[in-house]
């Protein structure tokens, strides 16, 4: 759970901006986007395999 206390003489906009940054930093927004639509197990598996391939390709390019 993310808590943001409004400081003295702080505008609502600044407090809201701090809250959104805290949400992004904690990964909450990414988690919400991931669960917006149902993902079939086969789609999840393909996505993970593609991610692993990209990661390995990046590592191989850095080592060369």
Wavefront OBJ file of the C-alpha trace (Angstrom):
o trace
v 0.000 0.000 0.000
v 1.374 3.385 -0.965
v 1.019 6.279 1.449
v 1.739 9.907 0.625
v 1.194 12.503 3.293
v 0.530 16.050 2.172
v 3.178 18.323 3.613
v 2.548 21.772 5.047
v 2.089 24.404 2.323
v 2.157 21.737 -0.380
v -0.311 21.934 -3.234
v -2.549 19.015 -4.104
v -0.954 18.764 -7.544
v 2.511 18.233 -6.074
v 1.230 15.590 -3.670
v -0.558 13.843 -6.538
v 2.637 13.916 -8.600
v 4.584 12.343 -5.718
v 1.883 9.684 -5.403
v 2.002 8.786 -9.102
v 5.801 8.573 -8.981
v 5.589 6.282 -5.961
v 3.069 4.084 -7.813
v 5.328 3.819 -10.848
v 8.379 3.108 -8.725
v 6.638 0.289 -6.859
v 5.489 -1.325 -10.127
v 1.821 -0.952 -9.303
v 0.908 0.611 -12.649
v 2.657 -2.150 -14.601
v 0.827 -4.764 -12.542
v -2.523 -3.104 -13.238
v -1.839 -2.959 -16.970
v -0.804 -6.608 -16.963
v -4.116 -7.673 -15.418
v -6.436 -5.478 -17.497
v -7.087 -8.244 -20.027
v -7.048 -12.000 -19.672
v -3.936 -13.566 -21.095
v -4.114 -17.180 -22.199
v -1.397 -19.448 -20.810
v 0.015 -19.988 -24.302
v 0.256 -16.209 -24.839
v 1.971 -15.793 -21.467
v 4.456 -18.530 -22.376
v 5.207 -16.914 -25.767
v 5.686 -13.517 -24.147
v 8.121 -14.942 -21.579
v 10.056 -16.844 -24.258
v 10.357 -13.714 -26.409
v 11.492 -11.718 -23.401
v 14.156 -14.316 -22.613
v 15.346 -14.267 -26.241
v 15.639 -10.468 -26.217
v 17.521 -10.606 -22.928
v 19.969 -13.232 -24.221
v 20.474 -11.312 -27.475
v 21.248 -8.165 -25.495
v 23.752 -10.028 -23.306
v 25.425 -11.580 -26.347
v 25.739 -8.185 -28.052
v 27.264 -6.640 -24.931
v 29.850 -9.440 -24.699
v 31.029 -9.010 -28.290
l 1 2 3 4 5 6 7 8 9 10 11 12 13 14 15 16 17 18 19 20 21 22 23 24 25 26 27 28 29 30 31 32 33 34 35 36 37 38 39 40 41 42 43 44 45 46 47 48 49 50 51 52 53 54 55 56 57 58 59 60 61 62 63 64
